[in-house]
Amino acid sequence: MFEKFFKLWSTGNLLEASFEEVENMIKLARDMVEYSINLVIENAKNREDIYKSDQELNHSEREVRRKVLEHLSINPAQDINPSLILVTIIIDIERIGDYSKNIVELADQSGDSLECEYTNIIRDLKSRIVKNINTTIESFKEGNEEKAMPVLEDHLEIVNICEENMAKLINEEIKISTRLSIIYTLLFRYIKRVSAHIKNVASSIINPYDRIGFKPKE
């Protein structure tokens, strides 16, 4: 599905510029979510301005819309499908930035030590999230549907892990402080949502426009 559109994005026009902007947005969103999770669980000391990064993401979102609109105004009968795909997935990428801000705000309320039985689970999820974003970037650049498929599959596992651990926290199966319980419940919730938005972007490489975010048809 995506491969033939990828060829269109190598023609030196406004749509190609939009494609490059989207690629940069995904990379920035990846850096934001990795930084924000590290800030919470590793108590990182080097504070970055996550809100400045979010503004960059929002600016890029507007730029993509502008370039796509300009492209379609010049070539109204051309490239409608890839144009729709681009303006759809930038919403998902922007939402990853929003959840990264939410996670940073957790760090502001977390205090010094968050180490507990859930910490290594979050570390593993963070690594999987970053890996899935990197795979999505590679798939996006190559128009490679086969490479994108594992991202959708891993998302289902991430959802199960997050839901299982949120249930444990709610049911107090592991005794930790109320403060830690709230922070980790929100972390699992935010990571689950971030993974869903990554899955949506990856699905745009595999699925036709009307099925972005859904399971590929057999």
Kinemage of the C-alpha trace (Angstrom):
@kinemage 1
@onewidth
@group {chain A} dominant
@subgroup {mainchain}
@vectorlist {calphas} color= white
{ca met a 1} P 0.000 0.000 0.000
{ca phe a 2} L 2.608 2.520 1.094
{ca glu a 3} L 5.395 1.630 -1.343
{ca lys a 4} L 3.807 3.238 -4.405
{ca phe a 5} L 3.161 6.413 -2.408
{ca phe a 6} L 6.756 6.396 -1.218
{ca lys a 7} L 7.867 6.673 -4.851
{ca leu a 8} L 5.762 9.808 -5.233
{ca trp a 9} L 7.555 11.370 -2.276
{ca ser a 10} L 10.880 11.199 -4.100
{ca thr a 11} L 9.969 13.686 -6.800
{ca gly a 12} L 11.246 16.906 -5.232
{ca asn a 13} L 7.858 18.555 -4.674
{ca leu a 14} L 5.891 19.914 -1.720
{ca leu a 15} L 4.698 16.439 -0.806
{ca glu a 16} L 8.272 15.235 -0.500
{ca ala a 17} L 9.002 18.209 1.775
{ca ser a 18} L 5.972 17.218 3.864
{ca phe a 19} L 7.229 13.640 4.034
{ca glu a 20} L 10.601 14.842 5.360
{ca glu a 21} L 8.869 17.075 7.902
{ca val a 22} L 6.824 14.125 9.165
{ca glu a 23} L 9.964 12.006 9.480
{ca asn a 24} L 11.563 14.735 11.601
{ca met a 25} L 8.407 14.936 13.721
{ca ile a 26} L 8.573 11.216 14.492
{ca lys a 27} L 12.228 11.533 15.522
{ca leu a 28} L 11.464 14.480 17.796
{ca ala a 29} L 8.506 12.645 19.368
{ca arg a 30} L 10.768 9.642 20.002
{ca asp a 31} L 13.337 11.812 21.763
{ca met a 32} L 10.623 13.491 23.833
{ca val a 33} L 9.060 10.287 25.113
{ca glu a 34} L 12.417 8.658 25.863
{ca tyr a 35} L 13.579 11.746 27.751
{ca ser a 36} L 10.341 12.086 29.711
{ca ile a 37} L 10.313 8.469 30.931
{ca asn a 38} L 13.977 8.700 31.892
{ca leu a 39} L 13.214 11.854 33.823
{ca val a 40} L 10.684 10.005 35.970
{ca ile a 41} L 12.278 6.626 36.594
{ca glu a 42} L 15.964 7.554 36.466
{ca asn a 43} L 15.561 10.884 38.267
{ca ala a 44} L 17.584 12.515 35.469
{ca lys a 45} L 19.251 15.763 36.460
{ca asn a 46} L 19.685 17.318 33.013
{ca arg a 47} L 16.371 19.040 32.482
{ca glu a 48} L 15.362 19.889 28.934
{ca asp a 49} L 12.586 22.232 27.894
{ca ile a 50} L 9.956 19.704 26.854
{ca tyr a 51} L 7.540 22.535 26.121
{ca lys a 52} L 9.933 24.020 23.562
{ca ser a 53} L 10.149 20.619 21.861
{ca asp a 54} L 6.361 20.418 21.901
{ca gln a 55} L 6.152 23.830 20.241
{ca glu a 56} L 8.512 22.571 17.523
{ca leu a 57} L 6.254 19.570 17.025
{ca asn a 58} L 3.175 21.788 16.766
{ca his a 59} L 4.948 24.088 14.297
{ca ser a 60} L 5.895 21.112 12.121
{ca glu a 61} L 2.307 19.862 12.224
{ca arg a 62} L 1.108 23.196 10.858
{ca glu a 63} L 3.859 23.190 8.223
{ca val a 64} L 2.825 19.761 6.974
{ca arg a 65} L -0.795 20.857 6.692
{ca arg a 66} L 0.225 24.020 4.843
{ca lys a 67} L 2.483 22.176 2.393
{ca val a 68} L -0.068 19.446 1.721
{ca leu a 69} L -2.808 22.022 1.151
{ca glu a 70} L -0.562 24.007 -1.184
{ca his a 71} L 0.376 20.840 -3.058
{ca leu a 72} L -3.270 19.868 -3.520
{ca ser a 73} L -4.232 23.377 -4.614
{ca ile a 74} L -1.649 23.092 -7.403
{ca asn a 75} L -2.362 19.430 -8.204
{ca pro a 76} L -5.922 18.792 -6.978
{ca ala a 77} L -6.261 15.461 -8.772
{ca gln a 78} L -2.877 14.096 -7.711
{ca asp a 79} L -1.636 12.319 -4.610
{ca ile a 80} L -4.868 12.645 -2.619
{ca asn a 81} L -4.377 9.383 -0.721
{ca pro a 82} L -0.812 10.060 0.498
{ca ser a 83} L -1.815 13.606 1.364
{ca leu a 84} L -4.662 12.332 3.540
{ca ile a 85} L -2.313 9.828 5.174
{ca leu a 86} L 0.198 12.536 6.078
{ca val a 87} L -2.324 14.927 7.623
{ca thr a 88} L -3.816 12.026 9.590
{ca ile a 89} L -0.642 10.594 11.113
{ca ile a 90} L 0.736 13.976 12.192
{ca ile a 91} L -2.116 14.070 14.716
{ca asp a 92} L -0.846 10.821 16.244
{ca ile a 93} L 2.727 12.110 16.312
{ca glu a 94} L 1.629 15.333 18.000
{ca arg a 95} L -0.241 13.320 20.629
{ca ile a 96} L 2.979 11.466 21.514
{ca gly a 97} L 4.415 14.882 22.321
{ca asp a 98} L 1.417 15.672 24.516
{ca tyr a 99} L 1.827 12.459 26.499
{ca ser a 100} L 5.537 13.198 26.871
{ca lys a 101} L 4.575 16.478 28.542
{ca asn a 102} L 2.202 14.599 30.838
{ca ile a 103} L 5.027 12.262 31.851
{ca val a 104} L 7.361 15.191 32.565
{ca glu a 105} L 4.662 16.673 34.787
{ca leu a 106} L 4.672 13.373 36.704
{ca ala a 107} L 8.391 13.840 37.295
{ca asp a 108} L 7.676 17.253 38.795
{ca gln a 109} L 5.454 15.560 41.393
{ca ser a 110} L 7.454 12.397 41.954
{ca gly a 111} L 10.142 13.387 44.440
{ca asp a 112} L 13.506 11.625 44.565
{ca ser a 113} L 13.111 7.848 44.662
{ca leu a 114} L 10.658 5.926 42.500
{ca glu a 115} L 12.478 2.602 42.532
{ca cys a 116} L 10.110 -0.297 43.180
{ca glu a 117} L 8.942 -3.592 41.675
{ca tyr a 118} L 7.455 -1.774 38.675
{ca thr a 119} L 10.523 0.249 37.697
{ca asn a 120} L 12.210 -2.364 35.525
{ca ile a 121} L 8.923 -3.067 33.766
{ca ile a 122} L 8.745 0.605 32.796
{ca arg a 123} L 12.383 0.510 31.662
{ca asp a 124} L 11.609 -2.439 29.396
{ca leu a 125} L 8.509 -0.738 27.995
{ca lys a 126} L 10.507 2.417 27.299
{ca ser a 127} L 13.069 0.391 25.327
{ca arg a 128} L 10.306 -1.279 23.333
{ca ile a 129} L 8.618 2.047 22.618
{ca val a 130} L 11.872 3.577 21.347
{ca lys a 131} L 12.595 0.477 19.259
{ca asn a 132} L 9.108 0.558 17.739
{ca ile a 133} L 9.441 4.232 16.857
{ca asn a 134} L 12.817 3.586 15.215
{ca thr a 135} L 11.321 0.692 13.265
{ca thr a 136} L 8.427 2.914 12.211
{ca ile a 137} L 10.855 5.593 11.008
{ca glu a 138} L 12.782 3.038 8.928
{ca ser a 139} L 9.570 1.566 7.515
{ca phe a 140} L 8.243 5.031 6.745
{ca lys a 141} L 11.411 6.046 4.875
{ca glu a 142} L 11.509 2.804 2.891
{ca gly a 143} L 7.790 2.307 2.376
{ca asn a 144} L 8.344 -1.167 3.837
{ca glu a 145} L 5.093 -2.804 4.935
{ca glu a 146} L 6.740 -6.010 6.143
{ca lys a 147} L 9.109 -4.111 8.422
{ca ala a 148} L 6.217 -2.149 9.959
{ca met a 149} L 4.162 -5.225 10.899
{ca pro a 150} L 6.100 -6.136 14.101
{ca val a 151} L 5.263 -2.693 15.513
{ca leu a 152} L 1.561 -3.534 15.375
{ca glu a 153} L 2.190 -6.938 16.929
{ca asp a 154} L 4.351 -5.563 19.736
{ca his a 155} L 1.723 -2.936 20.524
{ca leu a 156} L -0.695 -5.694 21.555
{ca glu a 157} L 1.890 -7.077 23.984
{ca ile a 158} L 2.579 -3.614 25.387
{ca val a 159} L -1.152 -3.079 25.949
{ca asn a 160} L -1.413 -6.382 27.828
{ca ile a 161} L 1.582 -5.548 30.035
{ca cys a 162} L 0.233 -2.093 30.846
{ca glu a 163} L -3.283 -3.307 31.624
{ca glu a 164} L -2.028 -6.210 33.727
{ca asn a 165} L 0.147 -3.933 35.840
{ca met a 166} L -2.493 -1.230 36.179
{ca ala a 167} L -4.831 -3.920 37.542
{ca lys a 168} L -2.155 -4.999 40.038
{ca leu a 169} L -1.714 -1.411 41.178
{ca ile a 170} L -5.440 -0.836 41.564
{ca asn a 171} L -5.856 -4.105 43.475
{ca glu a 172} L -2.768 -3.366 45.603
{ca glu a 173} L -1.213 -6.742 44.805
{ca ile a 174} L 2.227 -5.254 45.476
{ca lys a 175} L 2.448 -3.020 48.523
{ca ile a 176} L 3.883 0.373 47.631
{ca ser a 177} L 3.052 3.888 48.768
{ca thr a 178} L -0.036 5.662 47.477
{ca arg a 179} L 2.200 8.233 45.776
{ca leu a 180} L 4.119 5.555 43.874
{ca ser a 181} L 0.925 3.725 43.004
{ca ile a 182} L -0.582 6.833 41.406
{ca ile a 183} L 2.606 7.688 39.508
{ca tyr a 184} L 3.073 4.181 38.112
{ca thr a 185} L -0.590 3.779 37.207
{ca leu a 186} L -0.395 6.989 35.187
{ca leu a 187} L 2.921 5.941 33.642
{ca phe a 188} L 1.450 2.662 32.416
{ca arg a 189} L -1.580 4.534 31.110
{ca tyr a 190} L 0.513 7.102 29.221
{ca ile a 191} L 2.851 4.477 27.774
{ca lys a 192} L -0.132 2.460 26.568
{ca arg a 193} L -1.483 5.534 24.771
{ca val a 194} L 1.909 6.430 23.288
{ca ser a 195} L 2.176 2.892 21.924
{ca ala a 196} L -1.288 3.213 20.376
{ca his a 197} L -0.262 6.349 18.497
{ca ile a 198} L 2.943 4.680 17.274
{ca lys a 199} L 0.829 1.744 16.101
{ca asn a 200} L -1.419 4.134 14.172
{ca val a 201} L 1.550 5.659 12.357
{ca ala a 202} L 2.968 2.215 11.548
{ca ser a 203} L -0.431 1.025 10.323
{ca ser a 204} L -0.483 3.848 7.757
{ca ile a 205} L 2.423 2.095 6.033
{ca ile a 206} L 0.465 -1.164 5.790
{ca asn a 207} L -3.200 -0.224 5.510
{ca pro a 208} L -5.224 1.871 3.074
{ca tyr a 209} L -6.275 5.281 4.371
{ca asp a 210} L -9.666 4.172 5.687
{ca arg a 211} L -8.050 1.472 7.865
{ca ile a 212} L -5.302 3.526 9.517
{ca gly a 213} L -5.142 2.485 13.176
{ca phe a 214} L -6.903 -0.827 12.560
{ca lys a 215} L -5.658 -4.391 12.267
{ca pro a 216} L -4.569 -5.232 8.706
{ca lys a 217} L -6.978 -7.425 6.788
{ca glu a 218} L -5.886 -11.017 6.337
